């Protein structure tokens, strides 16, 4: 089972995988492109099953830790619709290949995919997902009743091919050892000065493979006042210059959020970027000391993190009927409340109407212990919340980081 740490990591597809899919789509011969368009125009009519159908859920973001009970609850409520439910996991870069192989073989057995924009982008480029909004809008949740502006911005990144089921302000934060850091930095400039004064005591995980790494990367253009935070190629001149300078004093970049958490926990480094979910989970599971502290930047900017439920093209009309009903069920207040817990690091939901007070009692107790109740509720009200980059722009950012920063690591 993927942890939330792996969820954030796997939700980020490598730059090469994303760009390959997008380039392949862009370079499709005119005849092939027209064929795709015709395929897209054929909207399959959902048919209520006359006998239970089996579901195969592919999780590319570790979401099942918080949502598996939703699937099981739906099955219990609709035994006439749902037979067996099987679950499998995959890294985000592997999803498109799995779906493509099944599509070419004419035997689509994966009935739903869970993942972030790094999954949506390449799969859409290969014409592998069902367009849900607006094609099946009457069968799906009324998003105007459950999303506010920040949530809708993340939903829009799915281009209508997914229904966002997980959402929250993610970061960037800075986590530090309070026994060694008495006055933590709260601006990029202070962070650079601290790293210079404490060489190799700060690091961040490689952004293409780490949720905390890519949220830190995407937050910097806002914190540094770059020209266009949505354009890593032409609008991030301050960010790339800053990271090049910070690179001189940074410890080697570990390959994942898991590894950097272990390095922090063992004392190899004393300061690192962090995101909400991993902060909660790693203190709870003992990866980092329970007394580790976090701070926001000043002024803070929150990168919203959203995950989606997606339906592969080629599922039967009966499975499509169940999938759409399941997504509508998933967005109800009761089921969204059930996704919050300290075990998966979730303090918010995709449904704006659901808060921690709606979570089950056991979940509330865990959140009270590990969810920094004296810090996060207030922190979430400070600063602005912005959407993450699109899959294509994120891929470009990863490529530049790999070339200019990761490739020049000391």
C-alpha positions in Angstrom: 0.0 0.0 0.0 1.4 3.4 -0.9 2.0 5.9 1.9 1.0 9.5 1.4 4.7 10.2 0.9 4.7 7.8 -2.0 1.4 9.2 -3.1 2.9 12.6 -3.6 6.0 11.1 -5.2 4.1 8.9 -7.6 1.7 11.6 -8.6 4.7 13.3 -10.3 5.4 11.8 -13.7 8.9 12.2 -15.0 9.5 15.0 -17.5 10.5 12.7 -20.2 7.3 10.6 -19.9 5.0 13.6 -20.0 6.8 15.3 -22.8 7.0 12.1 -24.9 3.3 11.6 -24.6 2.5 15.2 -25.5 4.9 15.4 -28.3 3.6 12.1 -29.7 0.1 13.5 -29.6 1.2 16.8 -31.2 3.0 15.0 -34.0 0.2 12.7 -35.0 -0.5 12.6 -38.7 -3.6 14.6 -39.8 -5.6 11.5 -40.6 -4.9 10.0 -37.2 -5.8 13.2 -35.5 -9.2 13.2 -37.3 -9.7 9.7 -36.3 -9.2 10.7 -32.6 -11.7 13.5 -33.0 -14.3 11.1 -34.4 -13.7 8.7 -31.6 -14.1 11.5 -29.0 -17.4 12.5 -30.6 -18.9 9.0 -29.9 -20.3 9.4 -26.4 -21.0 6.0 -24.9 -24.4 5.8 -23.2 -24.1 4.4 -19.7 -26.3 1.3 -19.1 -27.4 0.2 -15.7 -26.0 -3.3 -15.1 -28.5 -6.2 -14.8 -25.9 -8.1 -12.9 -22.9 -7.1 -10.8 -19.8 -5.9 -12.6 -16.2 -6.3 -11.4 -14.0 -3.3 -10.9 -10.2 -3.0 -11.1 -8.9 0.2 -9.6 -5.4 1.4 -10.6 -3.9 3.7 -8.0 -1.0 5.8 -9.2 -1.0 8.3 -6.3 -1.4 6.3 -3.1 -5.0 7.5 -2.8 -6.4 4.2 -1.7 -5.1 4.8 1.8 -7.8 7.4 2.2 -10.4 6.2 -0.3 -10.4 2.4 -0.3 -13.2 2.5 2.2 -15.3 4.6 -0.2 -15.1 1.8 -2.8 -16.0 -0.8 -0.2 -18.8 1.3 1.2 -20.2 1.8 -2.4 -20.0 -1.9 -3.0 -21.9 -2.6 0.2 -24.6 -0.1 -0.7 -25.0 -1.5 -4.3 -24.4 -5.2 -4.3 -26.6 -5.5 -7.4 -24.1 -3.2 -9.3 -20.7 -4.2 -8.0 -19.2 -7.6 -7.8 -15.5 -8.0 -6.9 -13.2 -5.0 -6.5 -9.5 -5.5 -7.1 -6.8 -2.9 -6.4 -3.4 -2.4 -8.0 -0.8 0.3 -7.9 1.6 1.8 -10.4 4.0 4.7 -10.7 2.5 7.6 -12.5 4.9 7.2 -15.5 3.6 3.7 -16.0 -0.1 4.4 -16.2 -0.2 5.5 -19.9 1.6 2.4 -21.0 -0.7 0.1 -19.1 -3.8 1.8 -20.5 -2.4 1.9 -24.0 -1.5 -1.8 -24.0 -5.1 -2.7 -22.9 -6.6 -0.3 -25.5 -4.5 -1.8 -28.3 -5.4 -5.3 -27.2 -9.1 -4.5 -27.2 -9.5 -5.7 -23.6 -9.7 -2.8 -21.2 -9.8 -4.4 -17.7 -8.8 -1.3 -15.6 -12.0 0.4 -14.7 -10.8 3.4 -12.9 -7.5 5.3 -12.4 -6.5 7.4 -9.4 -3.8 10.0 -9.9 -2.7 13.6 -10.4 -2.1 15.9 -13.3 1.0 13.8 -14.1 -1.3 11.0 -15.0 -4.0 13.0 -16.7 -1.8 14.8 -19.2 0.0 11.8 -20.8 -3.2 9.7 -20.8 -5.2 12.5 -22.5 -2.5 13.0 -25.0 -2.8 9.3 -26.0 -6.7 9.5 -26.1 -7.0 7.0 -23.3 -9.5 8.6 -21.0 -13.3 9.2 -21.1 -14.2 12.9 -21.3 -16.4 13.2 -18.2 -17.2 16.9 -18.1 -19.4 18.1 -19.9 -20.2 14.8 -21.6 -21.6 13.1 -18.5 -22.3 16.2 -16.4 -25.9 15.1 -15.5 -24.5 11.8 -14.1 -21.8 13.4 -12.0 -21.5 15.7 -9.0 -22.6 19.3 -9.4 -19.2 20.8 -8.9 -20.6 24.3 -8.2 -22.0 22.9 -5.0 -18.8 21.3 -3.7 -15.9 23.3 -5.2 -14.8 26.8 -4.3 -12.4 28.8 -6.6 -9.1 27.1 -5.5 -10.7 23.7 -5.8 -12.2 24.5 -9.2 -8.8 25.7 -10.5 -7.3 22.3 -9.6 -10.3 20.5 -11.2 -9.8 22.5 -14.4 -6.3 21.0 -14.7 -7.9 17.7 -15.5 -9.5 19.2 -18.6 -12.7 17.4 -17.9 -11.1 14.0 -17.9 -11.2 13.5 -14.2 -13.2 14.2 -11.1 -11.1 15.7 -8.3 -11.5 13.6 -5.2 -8.6 14.9 -3.0 -7.6 18.5 -2.5 -5.6 20.5 0.0 -3.1 23.3 0.5 0.1 21.4 0.3 3.0 23.8 0.8 5.8 24.8 0.5 6.8 24.7 4.2 10.2 24.4 5.9 10.7 21.6 8.4 13.5 21.9 10.9 15.0 20.3 14.0 14.2 22.8 16.8 17.1 21.5 18.9 19.5 22.7 16.2 17.6 25.5 14.5 16.4 28.2 16.9 15.5 30.9 14.3 14.3 29.2 11.1 14.3 31.1 7.8 11.0 32.3 6.5 11.9 33.9 3.2 14.0 32.5 0.3 16.7 35.1 1.0 16.9 34.0 4.6 17.0 30.4 3.5 19.9 31.1 1.2 21.8 32.9 4.0 21.1 30.0 6.4 22.3 27.4 3.9 25.5 29.4 3.3 26.1 29.6 7.0 25.3 25.9 7.5 26.7 24.2 4.3 25.2 20.7 3.5 22.7 21.0 6.3 19.9 21.8 3.9 18.6 19.8 1.0 15.4 19.0 -0.9 14.5 15.8 -2.8 14.7 15.8 -6.6 11.5 17.5 -7.8 10.6 15.0 -10.5 10.4 12.3 -7.9 9.2 14.1 -4.8 6.1 15.9 -3.7 7.9 18.2 -1.3 10.6 18.9 -3.9 8.2 19.9 -6.7 6.0 22.0 -4.4 9.1 23.8 -3.2 10.2 24.3 -6.8 6.8 25.7 -7.9 6.4 27.9 -4.9 9.7 29.8 -5.5 8.5 31.8 -8.5 5.7 33.3 -6.3 8.0 33.9 -3.3 10.7 35.5 -5.4 8.3 37.6 -7.5 9.2 36.1 -10.8 7.7 37.5 -14.0 5.3 34.6 -14.7 5.0 31.7 -12.2 3.0 29.7 -14.8 5.9 29.7 -17.4 9.1 28.0 -16.2 10.8 28.6 -19.5 10.4 32.3 -19.9 9.1 33.5 -16.6 11.3 31.9 -13.9 14.6 33.8 -14.3 14.8 34.7 -10.6 14.0 31.1 -9.6 16.6 29.5 -11.7 19.3 32.0 -10.6 18.3 31.5 -6.9 18.4 27.7 -7.1 21.8 27.8 -8.9 23.2 29.9 -6.0 21.5 27.7 -3.3 23.0 24.7 -5.0 26.4 25.7 -3.8 25.5 25.0 -0.2 23.0 22.2 -0.5 23.6 18.6 0.4 23.2 16.1 -2.5 19.6 15.9 -3.7 18.1 12.5 -2.6 16.0 10.6 -5.1 12.7 10.7 -3.2 10.7 12.2 -0.3 11.2 8.9 1.6 15.0 9.2 1.5 15.2 12.9 2.5 12.8 12.2 5.4 15.2 9.4 6.5 18.2 11.8 6.2 16.4 14.4 8.3 15.3 11.8 10.9 18.9 10.5 11.2 20.4 14.0 11.6 22.2 14.2 8.3 20.4 17.4 7.5 18.5 19.8 9.8 16.4 21.8 7.4 14.3 20.8 4.4 11.2 21.8 2.4 8.0 20.0 3.4 4.4 19.6 2.6 1.4 19.1 4.9 0.7 15.4 4.3 4.2 14.2 4.6 4.8 16.3 7.7 1.9 14.6 9.5 2.6 11.1 8.3 6.4 11.0 8.9 6.1 12.2 12.5 3.4 9.7 13.1 5.3 6.8 11.7 8.6 7.7 13.3 10.6 8.6 10.2 11.3 12.1 11.7 11.3 13.1 15.3 7.8 13.9 16.7 9.1 17.2 18.0 10.2 18.5 14.6 8.8 21.9 13.7 7.6 23.5 10.5 7.2 27.1 9.5 5.5 28.8 6.5 7.2 31.4 4.3 6.4 35.0 4.7 4.4 36.0 2.8 3.1 32.5 2.4 1.8 31.0 -0.9 0.0 27.7 -0.9 0.2 25.3 -3.9 -3.0 23.4 -4.0 -2.7 19.6 -4.5 -5.4 17.7 -6.3 -5.9 14.1 -7.3 -8.5 12.7 -9.7 -10.6 9.7 -10.5 -10.4 8.9 -14.2 -12.2 6.4 -16.4 -10.3 4.6 -19.2 -11.8 4.6 -22.6 -13.1 1.2 -23.6 -14.9 0.2 -20.4 -18.3 -1.3 -21.0 -21.4 0.8 -20.8 -22.3 -1.1 -17.6 -19.0 -0.3 -16.0 -19.3 3.3 -17.1 -22.6 3.5 -15.4 -21.1 2.2 -12.1 -18.0 4.4 -12.4 -20.1 7.6 -12.8 -22.4 6.6 -9.9 -19.3 5.9 -7.8 -17.8 9.3 -8.5 -21.0 11.0 -7.5 -21.1 8.9 -4.3 -17.5 9.7 -3.6 -18.2 13.4 -3.5 -21.0 13.3 -0.8 -20.2 14.9 2.5 -20.2 11.6 4.4 -17.7 9.8 2.1 -15.5 12.8 1.8 -15.3 13.1 5.6 -14.2 9.5 5.8 -11.1 10.3 3.8 -9.5 12.5 6.4 -7.1 11.0 8.9 -3.6 11.4 10.3 -2.7 8.1 8.8 -2.9 9.6 5.3 -2.0 13.1 6.2 -5.3 14.6 5.0 -6.7 17.7 6.8 -9.0 18.9 4.0 -11.2 17.3 1.3 -12.2 18.0 -2.2 -15.7 19.0 -0.9 -15.6 22.5 0.4 -18.5 21.8 2.8 -16.6 19.1 4.8 -14.2 20.0 7.6 -12.2 18.1 10.2 -15.2 18.3 12.6 -17.1 16.0 10.1 -14.4 13.3 10.2 -14.9 10.1 12.2 -14.1 10.3 15.9 -10.9 8.2 15.6 -9.7 10.3 12.7 -10.3 13.5 14.7 -8.3 12.1 17.6 -5.3 11.2 15.3 -5.5 14.6 13.6 -5.6 16.3 17.0 -2.4 14.5 18.0 -0.4 14.7 14.8 -2.1 17.3 12.6 -0.6 20.4 14.4 -4.0 21.8 15.4 -2.3 24.9 16.8 -0.6 25.6 13.5 -2.3 24.4 10.4 -5.8 25.8 10.8 -4.4 29.3 11.2 -1.7 28.8 8.6 -4.3 27.8 6.0 -6.0 31.2 6.3 -2.7 33.1 5.6 -1.4 33.9 2.1 -3.0 32.9 -1.2 -3.7 29.5 -2.7 -2.7 28.9 -6.3 -3.0 25.9 -8.7 0.0 23.8 -9.6 1.4 23.9 -13.1 -0.2 22.0 -15.9 1.4 18.6 -16.8 3.2 20.1 -19.8 4.6 23.1 -18.0 5.6 20.9 -15.0 7.5 18.7 -17.4 9.4 21.7 -18.7 10.3 22.8 -15.2 11.6 19.3 -14.4 13.8 19.3 -17.5 15.3 22.7 -16.7 15.9 21.6 -13.1 17.6 18.4 -14.2 19.8 20.3 -16.6 20.7 23.5 -14.7 20.5 22.4 -11.0 20.5 18.6 -10.6 23.1 18.2 -13.3 25.3 20.8 -11.7 25.0 19.5 -8.1 28.1 19.9 -6.1 
